[in-house]
Amino acid sequence: MTDASQYLLVCYLGAQETGEPVSPGYVADELERSPSVTTETLQRLERRGYLRYEPYEGATLTEQGREAAADLHERYVVLSTFFREVLDLAEPDREAMTLAGSVSPLVTERVAETLLEAEDVEAIDVPV
């Protein structure tokens, strides 16, 4: 569900930002996709039970979709923070959006641990 996961995550973020239903135009703009591709993907997510989609109205996450999207959001936040704080990437959020659906929970956990360790190291006052 790699590419579709981006759509699910954007629907989740859009629901938090503006409420539901999340308009297909919002999703298309956020992912820089065409309206037709966005509609097809939202319909595919609907068939899989992740959301309800009404043309021209938008997408409303189901309970299954909300749970899956919350998990994706956790991965997205960890990756985005890692890409920003450790790798100093120019577009950490976009990179995280691209990879959130491809990274396992184990990798996400390890990256989060690495971030916490880096914070602990920075917090230690080393005398010079």
C-alpha positions as a Python dict, from the first residue, in 0.01 Angstrom:
ca = {
    (1, 'M'): (0, 0, 0),
    (2, 'T'): (295, 230, -58),
    (3, 'D'): (152, 498, -290),
    (4, 'A'): (-197, 458, -149),
    (5, 'S'): (-55, 510, 200),
    (6, 'Q'): (38, 866, 103),
    (7, 'Y'): (-326, 933, 15),
    (8, 'L'): (-444, 779, 340),
    (9, 'L'): (-195, 987, 538),
    (10, 'V'): (-297, 1309, 360),
    (11, 'C'): (-662, 1231, 433),
    (12, 'Y'): (-571, 1185, 799),
    (13, 'L'): (-376, 1511, 812),
    (14, 'G'): (-648, 1694, 620),
    (15, 'A'): (-916, 1565, 857),
    (16, 'Q'): (-716, 1700, 1151),
    (17, 'E'): (-656, 2032, 978),
    (18, 'T'): (-992, 2108, 816),
    (19, 'G'): (-1227, 1830, 923),
    (20, 'E'): (-1399, 1566, 716),
    (21, 'P'): (-1478, 1501, 444),
    (22, 'V'): (-1138, 1584, 299),
    (23, 'S'): (-1181, 1722, -51),
    (24, 'P'): (-1017, 1539, -340),
    (25, 'G'): (-869, 1873, -451),
    (26, 'Y'): (-690, 1907, -118),
    (27, 'V'): (-546, 1557, -152),
    (28, 'A'): (-441, 1615, -514),
    (29, 'D'): (-273, 1946, -424),
    (30, 'E'): (-87, 1804, -125),
    (31, 'L'): (49, 1511, -325),
    (32, 'E'): (92, 1703, -649),
    (33, 'R'): (-118, 1446, -835),
    (34, 'S'): (-383, 1489, -1101),
    (35, 'P'): (-749, 1494, -995),
    (36, 'S'): (-820, 1176, -1194),
    (37, 'V'): (-538, 978, -1028),
    (38, 'T'): (-647, 1109, -690),
    (39, 'T'): (-1007, 1003, -748),
    (40, 'E'): (-900, 656, -863),
    (41, 'T'): (-680, 608, -557),
    (42, 'L'): (-948, 731, -317),
    (43, 'Q'): (-1195, 490, -476),
    (44, 'R'): (-941, 207, -436),
    (45, 'L'): (-900, 296, -68),
    (46, 'E'): (-1277, 292, -34),
    (47, 'R'): (-1297, -59, -183),
    (48, 'R'): (-1035, -170, 72),
    (49, 'G'): (-1247, -30, 355),
    (50, 'Y'): (-1018, 256, 460),
    (51, 'L'): (-1254, 541, 378),
    (52, 'R'): (-1587, 643, 234),
    (53, 'Y'): (-1559, 851, -80),
    (54, 'E'): (-1826, 1078, -224),
    (55, 'P'): (-1745, 1246, -556),
    (56, 'Y'): (-1712, 1625, -521),
    (57, 'E'): (-1756, 1594, -143),
    (58, 'G'): (-1446, 1405, -44),
    (59, 'A'): (-1314, 1128, 175),
    (60, 'T'): (-1412, 1031, 527),
    (61, 'L'): (-1192, 780, 706),
    (62, 'T'): (-1349, 464, 842),
    (63, 'E'): (-1238, 323, 1177),
    (64, 'Q'): (-1004, 86, 991),
    (65, 'G'): (-870, 379, 790),
    (66, 'R'): (-826, 597, 1095),
    (67, 'E'): (-625, 325, 1273),
    (68, 'A'): (-405, 261, 970),
    (69, 'A'): (-357, 634, 914),
    (70, 'A'): (-267, 694, 1279),
    (71, 'D'): (5, 430, 1245),
    (72, 'L'): (128, 594, 923),
    (73, 'H'): (122, 932, 1095),
    (74, 'E'): (345, 802, 1373),
    (75, 'R'): (595, 675, 1116),
    (76, 'Y'): (569, 1002, 923),
    (77, 'V'): (645, 1213, 1232),
    (78, 'V'): (945, 1000, 1333),
    (79, 'L'): (1088, 995, 981),
    (80, 'S'): (1027, 1365, 927),
    (81, 'T'): (1204, 1448, 1252),
    (82, 'F'): (1496, 1220, 1166),
    (83, 'F'): (1529, 1367, 818),
    (84, 'R'): (1516, 1721, 958),
    (85, 'E'): (1729, 1685, 1271),
    (86, 'V'): (1983, 1421, 1175),
    (87, 'L'): (2009, 1422, 796),
    (88, 'D'): (1929, 1793, 751),
    (89, 'L'): (1731, 1726, 432),
    (90, 'A'): (1583, 2019, 240),
    (91, 'E'): (1231, 1868, 230),
    (92, 'P'): (1204, 1634, 529),
    (93, 'D'): (824, 1624, 532),
    (94, 'R'): (799, 1529, 165),
    (95, 'E'): (1061, 1257, 207),
    (96, 'A'): (881, 1124, 513),
    (97, 'M'): (549, 1125, 327),
    (98, 'T'): (705, 920, 50),
    (99, 'L'): (856, 660, 282),
    (100, 'A'): (607, 631, 570),
    (101, 'G'): (415, 348, 404),
    (102, 'S'): (733, 155, 321),
    (103, 'V'): (897, 153, 662),
    (104, 'S'): (820, -121, 912),
    (105, 'P'): (721, -48, 1271),
    (106, 'L'): (1057, -196, 1380),
    (107, 'V'): (1252, 52, 1167),
    (108, 'T'): (1036, 336, 1296),
    (109, 'E'): (1103, 228, 1654),
    (110, 'R'): (1478, 211, 1595),
    (111, 'V'): (1484, 553, 1429),
    (112, 'A'): (1288, 696, 1724),
    (113, 'E'): (1538, 538, 1966),
    (114, 'T'): (1824, 690, 1768),
    (115, 'L'): (1660, 1032, 1790),
    (116, 'L'): (1616, 996, 2167),
    (117, 'E'): (1979, 889, 2208),
    (118, 'A'): (2093, 1188, 2001),
    (119, 'E'): (1888, 1419, 2225),
    (120, 'D'): (2040, 1258, 2536),
    (121, 'V'): (2392, 1306, 2400),
    (122, 'E'): (2323, 1672, 2319),
    (123, 'A'): (2179, 1727, 2668),
    (124, 'I'): (2502, 1611, 2840),
    (125, 'D'): (2714, 1907, 2945),
    (126, 'V'): (3072, 1812, 2859),
    (127, 'P'): (3337, 2031, 3029),
    (128, 'V'): (3602, 2163, 2792),
}
